[in-house]
Structure formats: C-alpha cells, structure tokens
C-alpha cells in the first residue's frame, strides 16, 4: 500500500519542501496524507482539464510542479480548480521551487540532462531567491546549432535567440521565468543561458552582457520534470502507478 505521505516523504528526501523559496507554496495543498494511492497523475499545472484527465483514469492524486493554491483563497466557485479537486476526491501534491533546486530529481537537472549537458551543478547565489544551474556541452557549438539543439531536445516549435557572438560550451540555465538571472550567469563565465521566457529589457541586458540566450518557452523548459520525477517515484514506490499527463500547454505556437 502506498499513501500520499509515502510519496511526500520520497520527494521530501530528494527535494525538501522546507527548501522552497520564501514566496512559494509547495506541499500537499489538497487532500489528506493518509489517503491510499494506486494511481497518480504527474502534470506541470493543475487545470480543470487535468482534473478531468485524472478522474477519467481513476487517479486520486495529482503531482504538479506549479502550486494549485498560491495566494490565500478568498472564495471558491464551482469552476475553480481546488473546488473541482475536492468534488472529485483528488488530492494535489505540489512541488515547486523545492523541485527547481533539487540536485537529485529536480526540474533544472532534468532540463540540463535533456540538453545533454555534463558536469551539472547548482550555482550558489547567496541572499537571492535565484535558481541557477550550469553544465557543459561535450563540444562547443556555433550559435545556430546550439539554438537548434535546444529547440529539438525540448520539442519546442520555436525559440528566441539573443546572440552572444561566440561558440557555446559553458551553459547556465533556469527553467520557466528565469530572465532576471542573466547577469548572475554572465559574471560566472557563461557562454549561453537557457530559460523559458524573457522580457524585452532582459533581452537587452543579455545582449549587453555578451552571453547567448535562448528562451524556449515556460512550458517547454519545465514539462521535462514530469518524466524525470515519475521514473524516480516508480523506482522507489512500485506499489503505485505514476502516469504522465497528456494534457498539453494552454497556449499554442502559431508558426505560419
């Protein structure tokens, strides 16, 4: 028998919930720890469509990266996701920044591995709510080839490229919305920086820093965690099935 508390404990040992950044709300946000789980659905976000997907496969737990409750709730209506979870009897275990920074089965480790980086490590940035990892390509790549590598490995329809003007070997990365951290990467000798999304002023900073930046999509840089975490949990908790959500991103890329 596998209970939610057993799943929580396995994740907590690899990505301690207490290590989540100060603004975060990670943990068991809906449901009870003693609930038995035979099927769990792993998803980036818990949307109404994901709740229905979980219900359709008789999964009574959703493990997500983004918290389903982030700000204090002041009301609930029948369309809100926490309401739908409670109505369906589905628990929500949300592993956000504690999973971002985990060196064991974390989002950024999964991203770096997907890109084929070696010597992956977490960078220390003291006094900042900053998530920054680094790694190295086996051989230097020209800029177009590096951008193509990121796009293909993440199955992104398109990427945004800010040219640093030199071949890429040392790569820094932060999945999701990591545009604020380009200068931390630059001062540590990055050739390139990979993240999900960057604002215009952050791209200007990237250009001034001389670091090549590739923004490959918030969803695309973070969904890689699901397969990584599901495999980690399956190995340690064979009594439950950990299934990957088939519900995709809420947005669409229009390329033509």
N, C-alpha and C positions, 0 to 999 in steps of 0.2 A: 504493500500500500504506500502510495506517495501522497503526501499532504502539501498544501501550499507552504507551510512552514519549512518543509524539507527542501523545496525548491528555493525558497527565500534564503535558507542557510547556505546552500551550494553557491548561489550568486553572491551572497554576502562575503563568503571566504575569498572569492576571486575579485569582487568589486564591492568593497564595503559600503553599505548605504550611508554610514556615518562620514564617508569621504566626499559625499556630494557637495558641490559648491554652495555658497551661502544663500543664493537666490532660489535654489532648487526645491522641488517637492517630489522626491523619489521614495519608493517603498510600496507597501500594499495599500492602495488607495481605495479599493472597493473589495469587500468580502472579508472572510474570516480565515485565520491562519490554519485552523484545524480541518478545513474542508479537504476532502479527498479529491485528487485529480487523476483522471485517467487520460484525458486529452487536454493539451494546452496549445493555444494558437499564438505564434510569435509574429508581431507586427511592429512597424515603425510608429504608427499612430493608431489610436482607438477612435474610429469614426463610426457613425451609425451603420455603414456598410460592413465594417469589420465586426461589429457586434452581431449583425445578422449572419455573417460568414461563420463566426464561432458557434452560434446557435444551430446553424444548418449541419455542422459536423459533430454536434454534441460535445463541444469543448466548453468546460465550465471555468476556464481561466484564460485570460489574455495577458501575455507578457509583452509589454511595449517599451519602446525607448522614450518617447515623449509622454510626459505625465498627462493623464486624463483629467486630473484636477490640478490646476497650477495656482490660480488665485482663489481666495476664500469664496465659497459659493454663497450667494445671497438669495437665490431662488432656484427652483427646479421646474421644468415643464416636461411634457411627455415626449419632446423631441431632443432633449438634452442627453448626452451620452451617459453620464452617471445614472440618470433615471432609467435608460434603456438597459444598462448593465444590471441594475437591481431588479428590474422587471423580469429579465431573462435568467436571473440567478447566476450571473457570470462575474467572477472576480477579476480585478485588474491589478497586476503587479508591474510597476513602472520603474525602469532602471535608466535613469537619465545621465546626469553628469558623473555619477559614480561609475557608470559603464563607459563613459567617454574616456576617463582617465585610467581605467584598469589596464595594466600591462599583461594580463592573463587572457582575457576573452573580451576585451574592450572594443568599442566602435573604431577607434583610431588604429588599433593594432590590426583589426580586420581590414580596414581601408589600406593600410600600408602593405599588408600581406597580399591583398588583391592586386595592388600595383606592382608587386614583385620586388619590393624593397628588402634590402638586407640590413643587418645591424640596427634593427628598430629599437628606439629608446624614447622614453619620455623626457622632455626638456624641463628643467627646473626654472620656473618663473616666480620668484618669491614676491609675496604681497599682492598678487594679482589673481583674479578669477579667470585664469588663462589655461586653456588646454592645448598643449603643443607637443607634437611627436616629430621624430626625424628618422630618416633611414637613407640608404644609398642604393642607387641603381648598380647593377653588375658592371655596366659600361656606360660611358657618357652618351647622351642622345642630343641631337640637334632639336631646336625648339618645336618645329612642326611634328617631328617624330614623337617627342615627349607628349605633346598635346593629344596626338592621335592615340598614344598608348593609354592615357588616362581615359579618353572617351571610349575606347574599345573595351578596356578592362571593367569599366563601370557601366557599360551598356547605355551610355548617355547619348541621346540623339545629337547633342551639340555641347560644346564647351566654350567658355570665354577665355581668351588668351591675352595676357599682358606680357610683352616681350622684354626679357632682361638682357638680350643681346649676346648671350654666351651659352655654350653647351651645358646640359644639366646632368649632374651626378648626385649631389647632395640635395635631398628633398625634405622639406618640412611640410607638415600638414596638420589641419584641424578640420574635422568633418563638420558639416552643417554651416552655421553662420559664423565663420571664423575670420571675417575680413579685418577685424580690429587688431589682429595679431601679426600682421605682415612685418612690422618693424622689429618685433622680437625675433622673428626668423632671420631678417636681414642682418641684425647685429651678431647673429650666431653663425654667419657664413653660409646661409642657404643659397643654393643656385636656383632653386624653384620652391614655390609654395603652392600647395593644393588645398582648396577648401570648397565648400558648397556654393556659397554666394558672397558677392562683394558689392558694396555700394560704389557709386561713381567716385566719390572722394577717396575711397580706399584704393581704387584702381590707380588714381593719380599718385597716391603715396607709393604704391607698388612700382610704378614707372620711375619715380624719383629714386627709389631705393636700389634699382638695378637688379631686382630679383624677379625672375619669371614667375608669373602667377597664372594658375589655371583654376577657374571656377566651374565646377562640373555639375552643379545642382545640389540643393539641400537634400532632397530625397535620394538622389543617386549616390552621394557620398556617405549616407548613413544607413541605407537599407542593407548594406553589406553585413551589418552586425547580425542580422536575423539568422542566416545560415550558420555563422560562426558560433553564436550563442546556443542555437538549437543542438548543434553537434556536441558542444561542451556539456549540455544538460543530459542529452541522451546517454552519453557515456557513463555518467555518474548516477543517473536515476532511470534505469532501464524499465522500471515499473510503470512509467507514463510515456505517452507519445507527445512529442514536441513537433508541431506541424507549422510550416511556413505559410503565412497569409498570402493568398492570391489576389488580394485587393491592392491595386497599384496606387500610384500617386494621384492626388486630387486634380493635378494640373495636366495639361497636355502640351508637348512641344509641337509647334507648327513650323515646319521647315520648308514648306513650298507654298 
